[in-house]
């Protein structure tokens, strides 16, 4: 797999190899910690048999299919994604399963559903890529019925930590990495956004992804790629980037590598 670019998910279909992003989602979804927090999001939806649920930014549809098993044939789970590549992949993977699912190419900031359509709505690791997350949340609330649940989960990229010997250099690289994301601070902003759009009974859970292998940290979080991009942007020197990467790889080989990022799961109720 190619190195992860956290900005690429905002324009998957415009990249040279959209299928790389499909492979990335398969890889990260295989992690136990990712599956654990996804189950948290399902629990916070308070799903009932027969519910109709919307998944905004559904990707390859793994969560849509999991939710469909919970709502049963009397319900329906709809997934939308701005990427035609993702939607086609989701449709292909669901084609022969007989599940009550539907997938559409759509814009999170302009949902093409009537008011009060869904019993619950969720969005997972999508708001970090949106130009106007408040508008997207406003739209999600609009299409949720009164009394319905809304769940949004996203990482906060400034919570990305790596144990290295050079604090100043690490801060430069990781802050650059955070700022390369469309909404690197979205995790900490979710509670305020939920208040601003009028949701009630707002609560927040946290989840942490811990990686102790440098190659996996680069694969899932793009940490080595971050140093290379920071060097290309002129923020650090070629020597600084090379030394930083070498030190991370050496720590990994010695069994001393530690990297983690925290995500935030906000949930509330439409009054």
C-alpha positions as CSV (number, residue, x, y, z in Angstrom):
1,X,0.0,0.0,0.0
2,X,1.1,3.5,-0.7
3,X,1.7,5.9,2.1
4,X,-1.4,7.3,3.7
5,X,-2.3,10.9,2.8
6,X,-4.9,12.2,5.3
7,X,-6.1,14.9,2.9
8,X,-6.9,12.5,0.0
9,X,-10.3,11.3,1.3
10,X,-11.8,14.7,0.5
11,X,-11.2,13.9,-3.2
12,X,-10.8,10.2,-3.7
13,X,-12.1,10.0,-7.3
14,X,-9.6,12.7,-8.3
15,X,-6.5,10.9,-7.1
16,X,-4.3,8.8,-9.3
17,X,-5.2,5.5,-7.6
18,X,-8.7,5.7,-5.9
19,X,-8.4,2.0,-5.2
20,X,-5.6,2.7,-2.7
21,X,-8.2,4.3,-0.4
22,X,-10.4,1.2,-0.6
23,X,-7.4,-0.8,0.5
24,X,-6.7,1.6,3.3
25,X,-10.2,1.3,4.7
26,X,-9.9,-2.5,4.6
27,X,-6.6,-2.4,6.4
28,X,-7.6,0.0,9.2
29,X,-11.0,-1.6,9.7
30,X,-9.2,-4.9,10.5
31,X,-7.7,-3.4,13.7
32,X,-9.4,-4.5,16.9
33,X,-9.4,-1.0,18.4
34,X,-11.2,0.4,15.4
35,X,-13.8,-2.3,15.5
36,X,-14.3,-1.6,19.3
37,X,-15.1,2.1,18.8
38,X,-17.3,1.3,15.8
39,X,-19.3,-0.9,18.1
40,X,-19.5,2.1,20.5
41,X,-21.1,4.2,17.7
42,X,-23.6,1.5,17.0
43,X,-24.6,1.3,20.7
44,X,-25.0,5.1,20.9
45,X,-27.5,4.9,18.0
46,X,-29.9,2.9,20.2
47,X,-31.0,0.8,17.2
48,X,-34.4,-0.8,17.2
49,X,-35.6,-3.5,14.7
50,X,-37.2,-1.8,11.8
51,X,-35.2,1.5,12.1
52,X,-34.2,3.4,9.1
53,X,-30.6,4.6,9.5
54,X,-28.3,6.9,7.5
55,X,-24.5,6.5,7.3
56,X,-22.9,9.7,6.0
57,X,-19.5,9.0,4.4
58,X,-20.1,5.3,4.3
59,X,-16.9,4.4,2.4
60,X,-16.9,0.7,1.3
61,X,-20.1,0.0,3.3
62,X,-18.8,-2.2,6.1
63,X,-20.7,-0.3,8.8
64,X,-23.9,-0.1,6.7
65,X,-23.9,-3.9,6.4
66,X,-23.3,-4.3,10.1
67,X,-26.1,-2.0,10.9
68,X,-28.4,-3.7,8.5
69,X,-28.1,-6.9,10.5
70,X,-29.4,-5.0,13.5
71,X,-32.4,-3.3,11.9
72,X,-33.5,-6.4,10.1
73,X,-35.6,-6.7,6.9
74,X,-38.3,-4.4,8.3
75,X,-35.7,-1.6,8.4
76,X,-33.2,-0.1,6.0
77,X,-29.7,1.4,6.2
78,X,-28.7,4.0,3.6
79,X,-25.1,4.9,3.0
80,X,-23.9,8.0,1.1
81,X,-20.4,8.9,0.0
82,X,-19.1,11.6,-2.2
83,X,-16.8,9.1,-3.9
84,X,-18.2,7.1,-6.8
85,X,-15.4,4.6,-6.3
86,X,-16.5,4.0,-2.7
87,X,-20.2,3.7,-3.6
88,X,-19.5,1.2,-6.4
89,X,-17.3,-0.9,-4.1
90,X,-20.0,-0.8,-1.3
91,X,-22.7,-1.9,-3.8
92,X,-20.5,-4.7,-5.1
93,X,-19.8,-6.1,-1.7
94,X,-23.5,-6.0,-0.7
95,X,-25.0,-7.3,-4.0
96,X,-25.6,-10.9,-3.0
97,X,-26.2,-10.6,0.7
98,X,-29.9,-9.9,0.7
99,X,-29.5,-7.1,3.2
100,X,-31.8,-4.0,3.5
101,X,-29.2,-1.5,2.3
102,X,-28.9,1.2,-0.3
103,X,-25.9,3.3,-1.4
104,X,-25.8,6.6,-3.2
105,X,-23.2,9.2,-4.3
106,X,-24.1,12.2,-2.3
107,X,-22.9,15.5,-0.7
108,X,-22.9,15.5,3.1
109,X,-23.5,19.2,3.1
110,X,-26.6,18.9,0.9
111,X,-28.4,15.7,1.7
112,X,-31.1,14.7,-0.9
113,X,-33.6,13.3,1.6
114,X,-36.8,14.9,3.0
115,X,-37.0,16.2,6.6
116,X,-37.4,13.6,9.3
117,X,-36.6,10.6,7.1
118,X,-34.3,8.6,9.4
119,X,-34.6,7.2,12.9
120,X,-30.9,7.7,13.5
121,X,-27.9,9.1,11.6
122,X,-24.2,8.6,12.0
123,X,-20.9,9.7,10.4
124,X,-17.6,8.1,11.1
125,X,-14.2,9.7,10.3
126,X,-15.8,11.9,7.7
127,X,-16.1,15.4,9.2
128,X,-12.3,15.8,9.2
129,X,-12.5,15.9,5.4
130,X,-15.4,18.3,5.0
131,X,-15.1,22.0,4.1
132,X,-18.2,22.9,6.1
133,X,-18.8,20.3,8.9
134,X,-21.4,22.5,10.6
135,X,-23.5,22.5,7.5
136,X,-23.2,18.7,7.2
137,X,-24.4,18.3,10.8
138,X,-27.3,20.7,10.2
139,X,-28.3,18.5,7.2
140,X,-28.0,15.3,9.3
141,X,-30.2,16.8,12.0
142,X,-32.7,17.9,9.4
143,X,-33.2,14.4,8.0
144,X,-33.3,12.8,11.4
145,X,-36.8,12.5,13.0
146,X,-37.7,14.2,16.2
147,X,-36.4,12.0,19.1
148,X,-33.9,10.4,16.8
149,X,-30.2,9.9,17.6
150,X,-27.2,11.5,15.9
151,X,-23.7,10.1,16.3
152,X,-20.5,11.6,14.8
153,X,-17.0,10.2,15.5
154,X,-13.7,11.7,14.3
155,X,-10.1,11.9,15.4
156,X,-8.4,15.1,16.6
157,X,-5.2,15.1,14.7
158,X,-3.4,17.3,17.2
159,X,-3.7,14.4,19.7
160,X,-1.3,12.3,17.6
161,X,1.6,11.5,19.8
162,X,4.9,9.8,19.1
163,X,7.7,9.1,21.6
164,X,10.9,10.5,20.1
165,X,14.0,12.2,21.4
166,X,13.5,15.5,19.6
167,X,10.5,17.2,20.9
168,X,10.8,20.4,18.9
169,X,11.2,18.6,15.6
170,X,8.4,16.2,16.4
171,X,6.1,19.1,17.2
172,X,6.9,20.7,13.9
173,X,6.2,17.6,11.9
174,X,3.0,16.6,13.8
175,X,1.5,20.1,13.8
176,X,2.2,20.3,10.1
177,X,0.5,16.9,9.7
178,X,-2.6,18.1,11.7
179,X,-2.8,21.3,9.6
180,X,-2.6,19.3,6.4
181,X,-6.0,17.9,7.2
182,X,-9.1,19.9,6.2
183,X,-10.4,19.9,9.8
184,X,-7.6,18.6,12.0
185,X,-9.2,19.9,15.1
186,X,-12.7,18.5,14.4
187,X,-12.6,16.0,17.3
188,X,-12.5,18.7,19.9
189,X,-15.1,20.8,18.0
190,X,-17.8,18.2,17.9
191,X,-19.5,19.0,21.2
192,X,-19.8,22.7,20.3
193,X,-21.1,21.8,16.8
194,X,-23.8,19.6,18.4
195,X,-24.9,22.4,20.6
196,X,-25.0,24.9,17.8
197,X,-27.3,22.8,15.7
198,X,-29.7,22.3,18.6
199,X,-29.2,18.7,19.6
200,X,-30.1,17.7,23.1
201,X,-28.7,15.2,25.6
202,X,-25.2,15.6,24.2
203,X,-22.4,13.4,25.5
204,X,-18.9,12.5,24.3
205,X,-17.0,9.3,24.4
206,X,-13.3,8.9,23.5
207,X,-11.3,6.2,21.9
208,X,-7.6,5.7,21.3
209,X,-5.7,4.0,18.6
210,X,-2.3,2.7,19.8
211,X,0.4,1.5,17.4
212,X,3.7,0.1,18.4
213,X,5.1,-0.6,14.9
214,X,6.5,2.2,12.8
215,X,5.4,0.7,9.5
216,X,1.8,0.3,10.8
217,X,1.9,3.9,12.1
218,X,2.9,5.1,8.7
219,X,0.3,2.9,6.9
220,X,-2.6,4.0,9.1
221,X,-1.6,7.5,10.2
222,X,1.0,8.6,7.7
223,X,3.7,9.5,10.2
224,X,6.7,9.0,7.9
225,X,4.9,10.6,5.0
226,X,4.3,13.6,7.3
227,X,8.0,14.1,7.7
228,X,8.6,13.9,4.0
229,X,5.8,16.4,3.3
230,X,7.1,18.8,6.0
231,X,10.5,18.7,4.3
232,X,9.0,19.3,0.9
233,X,7.2,22.3,2.3
234,X,10.4,23.7,3.6
235,X,9.4,23.4,7.2
236,X,12.3,21.1,8.1
237,X,15.6,20.2,6.4
238,X,16.3,17.0,4.4
239,X,18.7,15.9,7.2
240,X,16.1,16.6,9.9
241,X,13.5,14.5,8.0
242,X,15.9,11.7,7.4
243,X,17.2,11.6,11.0
244,X,13.6,11.7,12.4
245,X,12.5,8.8,10.2
246,X,15.7,6.8,10.9
247,X,15.1,7.2,14.7
248,X,11.5,6.1,14.4
249,X,12.5,3.0,12.4
250,X,15.3,2.2,14.9
251,X,12.9,2.5,17.8
252,X,10.5,0.2,16.1
253,X,13.2,-2.4,15.4
254,X,14.2,-2.3,19.1
255,X,10.6,-2.7,20.2
256,X,10.4,0.8,21.7
257,X,8.2,2.5,19.2
258,X,5.0,4.2,20.6
259,X,2.4,6.1,18.6
260,X,-1.2,7.0,19.5
261,X,-4.1,9.2,18.4
262,X,-7.4,10.0,20.2
263,X,-10.8,10.2,18.6
264,X,-14.0,11.7,19.9
265,X,-17.5,10.2,19.6
266,X,-20.2,12.8,20.1
267,X,-23.9,11.7,20.3
268,X,-27.1,13.5,21.0
269,X,-30.8,13.5,20.4
270,X,-33.0,15.7,18.0
271,X,-35.6,17.4,20.2
